[in-house]
Amino acid sequence: MLTRNSQPIVAIATAPGRGAVGMVRVSGKRLDALVQQLVGRALRPREATYLPFCDRAGVPIDQGLALYFPGPHSFTGEDVLELQAHGGPVVLQLLLARCLEAAAQPDPATGQACLPGLRLAQPGEFTERAFLNDKIDLAQAEAIADLIDASTEAAARSATQSLSGAFSREIHALRDALIHLRMLVEATLDFPEEEIDFLQQSDARGQLDRLQDGLHAVMQKASQGVLLREGIKVVIAGQPNAGKSSLLNALAGAELAIVTPIAGTTRDKVQETIQIEGVPIHIVDTAGLRESNDAVEQIGIARAWEAIEGADAVVFLHDLTRADAINYIADDAAIAGVLAEKLPKNVPVIDIWNKADAVSGAVPATGLALSARTGSGLDRLRHRLLEVAGWQQAPAGGVFMARERHLQALRRVDAHLMEAQAHLGAQAQALDLLAEELRLAQNALSEITGEFTPDDLLGVIFSKFCIGK
């Protein structure tokens, strides 16, 4: 009986909906009989052939291109057949059904089914086959999904870097250096009677120092890559009529939120993603924070606090035209107190004074002054948002796309190497602990590329891909 990973699979490999071109993809072993059944002829490898796609009765469904990639020289490492037709959903569903039907038909040469066990692919299963067949590693597989999901040009270029293997090569270089260091430690453990001190003569401490320096450089690039992929969530908070919706519209460059002089106009969250130097910033406009007897407004205020509690940064917007009003100052102080209570210490609160265009006198010494109406001061706010996000100038060699799980693995490697530093040079009894820390560091590195990865993690990763990819 065929196992799940050995069963042939088929799916529509283009996005749902109408388009100029659509594609149905099949992957499996020995697709020759299915190819013959579908198109009535053999196909030359890696050469596009224009022909009709017919149903079982020989009536054309459509005309298009057929491409055949015999394994292992294919994306999945198996035989792959791609049928490119017009991109109507009905046409592609008919082609998909025809593939499943043809797979069950008998092969004239053998009398057996052309492709036993052909089934619909699960999300990400084609890419999973490529990973399992050593065509790509796990970091490259994830980069495929990141390239598809990229929301900015910088994110797309970084994902391409990772897909080309830039991230994986740096991980492999760290792993090779770690393996060499482990070899020295194991040699010292295996031959304790030798007078030669393998570790001292081979400059083990210097190697470990260089390994940590290289790790920190990779961590810097990875942290920037995580930021490019995920961005940060910034919530605009403040009293009614401070100009929160106007600020959202100004940052987004579009009239997304309704703006009126009436306090309490915004009743629910309004969210928009902008990009600053390629970094996605998810801006959330919220209802004005105040005491209210209006049931609908109360719900909006409750949702505002929920959004604030889940923020990576909060823009606390103040109204310069009311900066001298005693009641306004007291209410702002009360909001600031609740923010300090509700927010974790690592979530920054940026004080912004809006309506600078309407004030001729001095502005408060703390925070940034701007005008959401004229756009004055917006650039300073954008740069401040990048600062709190942790964005830095792209390091040498560029930034590769990374995920939070990669960063967590690199942090574990760093922790194990720090423990290894403590054991290096200690008494001989500590060499076993040193060897163990180096082994754990290597395992954490290998999780990134998938050489040492639990099966349940693979299931989570590939389940988030689109079907047909």
Salt bridges, closest charged atoms under 4 A:
GLU47 OE1 - ARG44 NE 3.75
ASP62 OD1 - HIS86 ND1 2.97
GLU78 OE1 - ARG129 NH1 3.04
GLU82 OE2 - ARG25 NE 3.30
GLU101 OE1 - ARG98 NH1 2.90
GLU125 OE2 - ARG4 NH2 3.86
GLU125 OE2 - ARG119 NH2 2.46
GLU125 OE2 - ARG129 NH2 3.54
GLU128 OE1 - ARG4 NH2 3.50
GLU142 OE2 - ARG405 NE 2.78
GLU142 OE1 - HIS406 NE2 2.72
ASP146 OD1 - ARG229 NE 2.67
ASP146 OD1 - ARG403 NH2 2.97
GLU153 OE2 - ARG157 NE 2.99
GLU170 OE2 - LYS221 NZ 2.98
ASP176 OD1 - ARG175 NH2 3.19
ASP203 OD2 - ARG210 NH1 3.63
GLU230 OE2 - ARG229 NH1 3.41
ASP268 OD2 - ARG303 NH1 2.84
ASP294 OD1 - ARG267 NH1 3.49
GLU297 OE2 - ARG290 NE 2.80
GLU309 OE2 - LYS342 NZ 3.13
ASP319 OD2 - ARG322 NE 2.76
ASP319 OD2 - LYS355 NZ 3.03
ASP332 OD2 - HIS318 ND1 2.56
ASP351 OD1 - HIS318 NE2 2.78
ASP357 OD2 - ARG373 NH2 2.89
ASP379 OD1 - ARG382 NH1 2.78
GLU387 OE1 - ARG384 NH1 3.22
GLU404 OE2 - ARG411 NH1 3.23
ASP414 OD1 - HIS216 NE2 3.04
GLU436 OE2 - ARG439 NH2 2.66
GLU437 OE1 - HIS416 ND1 2.85
GLU447 OE1 - ARG412 NH2 2.61
GLU451 OE2 - HIS172 NE2 3.73
GLU451 OE1 - ARG175 NH1 2.48
